[in-house]
Amino acid sequence: MERMCKRGRDFVQVYNAEGAVRLCSWIKDGCVGNLIDNSLPEVFHGEKAKRLRQCLLRQDYSQCRVDECPYLMTGEINDLQTELGNLPQYPEELYLAFENICNYRCKSCTICRMNAEKTKEELEQNYDIIEDRVRQAMPYVKRISANGLGELFVSKRILKLLSEWRPKAPAAECSVMLETNGSLFDEEHWKQIENLGKYKLNVAITIMSFEESVYQHLSGVNYPIEKIENNLRYVKKLREKGIIDFLTIATVVQAENFRTLPQFAYRCIEEFGADFVRLRPYDNWGGQNEMEEFFMNIRNPKHPWHQEYKETMKHPYLSHPKVHDQSGGENSYGMRTVPYELSDLKWRILTEIINNPNQIIQKLSEMNNPVIYGMGNLTAALVREMNLRNMPPLCIIDAYKKSGNFEGIPVYNIKEVKGLEEKEVSVIVTPVADVQELYETLNKYGIHGKRIPIWDIIGDRETAERLKYINRL
C-alpha cells in the first residue's frame, strides 16, 4: 500500500485569527481551509487537503519548505511514513497557534504584526468561533500541541482550551507538546494547565542565548537572563518529578550567537537537564530586509563568518548525542547568497533582453499563443521587442494590477482573465522569486498551458541556474 508523510495524514494546525488550517507547518501554501467558514472535519476532508495528500503519496515534496522541515533536511522523512488508510472524522493530532500574540519582538519574526489590522472586537468574534469548533474536536484528539506562532503563556484562549482537554482515549495513549520562549514558565503560570501533566508531556523552550545582551537583542526585550535561568531550573524540577517526560531546549543559530553554541549546549544538558538540544536554522519570517537577512544567516556560504561557523560546529560537545543540528549540517538552501541578489539577477535578464532581442524573439516565435504573467520592467522590455516585430502577446496577466492595457496589449487582473479558455497558451512568468507559488496561483484561476520562467528564454546560463536553485525548480 502507498505510504506518505505522517504529518499529512494525522496533523492539523490552526494558525491564525481567521482559523486557517494547514496539514503541516512546513508546507509553502499549506492552508486547506479555515474554521470561520467550515467545521474542522469539513476542512480536514476537503478537496485542498485531498490534493496535498496525493502529492505526499507520490513522495512529491515540491510543496514543502525544505529549509525548514527537519525531516527533509536531515533525511529522516522515510522514518515518518505511514499508510493513508481510512481517515477518521477528526485528526489525531491538533496544533493550536491561532492567537498569534507574543511578549517577545524577535528580529526576524512578524507574529506581533499579524493581527494589527483587526479591532479587538473582530478578534474576539473570530476567536469565539474558532474556540467553539476546536472544542468540538478536542475529545477525539490524542496528541495536542501549542504554541509555535506566539507565546503559549500569553495566549489566554489556547491556555483555556488546554486546561479543559478531556480526551476520550485513555491517558496512556495521549500526549502533549508545548512550545514556549520560557520567559513565563514559572509555577504560577504552570498551574493554569497542570492537568496536562497526566499525559505524556513534551516541552520545547527556545532561548536565543544565555548571554544577556545577545538574548535581549535577538528577543527584542529587556528581561534579565536570570529570570529565564530560574524558570529553566523550575522546569528541570518538573522533569525530575516525571511531570514533564521530555525536555527540549532550542536556539535559532545565527550570526550573533553561533560562537557560544558549545557553551549553550553544555548548559542546556548539564545545568538545566535537557533531554535534547535543538539547533534550529535561521529563517527570515518577513521581519528583515535582504541586507539584514544576509548578515543574520550564518549558514550562507557567502557570509563573511561562515567558515568560522563551520569550525565552531566541529566542537566536540556539539557531537553530543543529545545535540541535534536541525539543518543536517547543510548550508542554507535557496536563500540569497549576497544582499539584493534578486535585483542583480533581474538586471542581468533585462540586459539580455535589450542586448540580444533577436535570440529571445526566436524562442518566443516557437511558442503557442504567448501570454505574459507579471507587469514590470521585464514585461515592458519583452512587449516592446515583440511589438516591434508585429508578434504581440495575447495578453498580460497580473494578480495586483487593474485590468486595462499596456502598449496596446490587454492587461487582465488574474481574477478577470478572458478569452483563454479554448486556447493552448504558453505563459511566460516574469517574476523571478516564489515561482512555484505563482504556478499554483495560475492553476487556481484556471490558467493552464506551458509555464516558461523568464530566465529560460535568455542566453545567460549562470543566471538561469541560480534562479532555478533559488526557486527550488
Disulfide bonds with the S-S distance in Angstrom:
none
